[in-house]
Amino acid sequence: MMTAAIATAYPMVPLGRLLTRQKEEVFIQELESYARITIRMNGQGITLKDYVLGSQIGTKKQFIARSGQLVLSRIDARNGAFGILPDECDNAIITGNF
């Protein structure tokens, strides 16, 4: 529950007024290596999952995630699967479901 002082100092606003969606497309190249991330549920954060060759990635249209961005799992956001991308995950690829 918000106190009156907090509500006055930090009024509720639509999330779209605070954040801008970023969609930086990348088309996967068969011989390049790509970093992938995992987003843990229950607010446990984002970590580097692995590096794989493009030939091992089925969906060739992906997106670049940059450090400092808020990233969430469309499927598991309700379970706390979101976080701020850490520096070690900068330039990782994500699917359209993130």
C-alpha positions in Angstrom: 0.0 0.0 0.0 1.3 3.5 -0.9 1.4 6.2 1.7 0.1 9.7 0.7 3.6 11.1 0.8 4.9 8.4 -1.6 1.9 8.8 -3.9 2.5 12.5 -4.1 6.3 12.2 -4.7 5.9 9.4 -7.2 2.5 9.5 -8.9 1.3 6.5 -10.9 1.7 6.9 -14.6 1.4 4.5 -17.6 4.6 2.5 -18.1 4.7 3.7 -21.7 5.5 7.2 -20.4 8.6 6.0 -18.7 9.9 3.3 -21.1 10.5 3.1 -24.9 10.4 -0.3 -26.6 13.6 -1.0 -28.5 13.6 -3.6 -31.3 17.1 -3.8 -32.9 16.8 -6.6 -35.4 19.7 -8.9 -36.4 19.6 -11.7 -38.9 21.6 -14.7 -37.7 24.6 -15.7 -39.8 25.4 -19.4 -39.9 29.1 -19.1 -39.0 29.0 -16.4 -36.4 28.8 -17.0 -32.6 26.0 -15.5 -30.6 25.5 -15.0 -26.9 22.1 -16.0 -25.5 20.6 -15.1 -22.1 18.2 -16.6 -19.7 15.8 -14.7 -17.5 15.1 -16.3 -14.2 11.7 -16.2 -12.6 10.8 -14.7 -9.2 13.1 -11.7 -9.7 16.3 -13.8 -9.8 17.7 -11.7 -12.7 19.3 -12.2 -16.1 22.4 -14.3 -16.8 24.4 -15.4 -19.8 23.1 -18.8 -20.9 25.6 -19.8 -23.6 27.3 -19.0 -26.9 26.2 -20.8 -30.0 26.9 -20.8 -33.7 24.2 -19.3 -35.9 23.8 -22.6 -37.6 22.4 -24.0 -34.3 19.8 -21.2 -34.1 16.4 -22.0 -35.7 14.8 -18.6 -35.7 17.0 -16.4 -37.9 15.4 -13.1 -37.1 16.4 -12.1 -33.6 16.9 -8.9 -31.6 20.0 -7.4 -29.9 19.7 -6.7 -26.1 21.9 -4.0 -24.7 23.1 -3.6 -21.1 20.9 -1.4 -19.0 17.7 -2.3 -20.8 14.7 -3.7 -19.1 14.2 -7.2 -20.6 11.2 -9.5 -19.8 10.0 -12.8 -20.9 6.6 -12.3 -22.5 5.5 -15.8 -21.3 6.8 -15.7 -17.7 6.7 -12.0 -16.8 3.7 -12.7 -14.5 6.1 -15.0 -12.6 8.8 -12.3 -12.2 10.9 -13.2 -15.3 12.3 -9.7 -16.0 15.3 -7.6 -15.1 17.9 -5.1 -16.2 20.4 -6.5 -18.6 23.8 -6.7 -16.9 27.0 -5.6 -18.7 28.2 -9.2 -19.2 25.1 -9.8 -21.3 25.5 -6.8 -23.6 24.8 -7.6 -27.3 23.2 -10.9 -26.5 20.5 -12.0 -28.9 16.8 -12.5 -27.9 13.7 -13.7 -29.7 10.6 -11.7 -30.2 9.2 -13.3 -27.0 11.5 -11.2 -24.9 
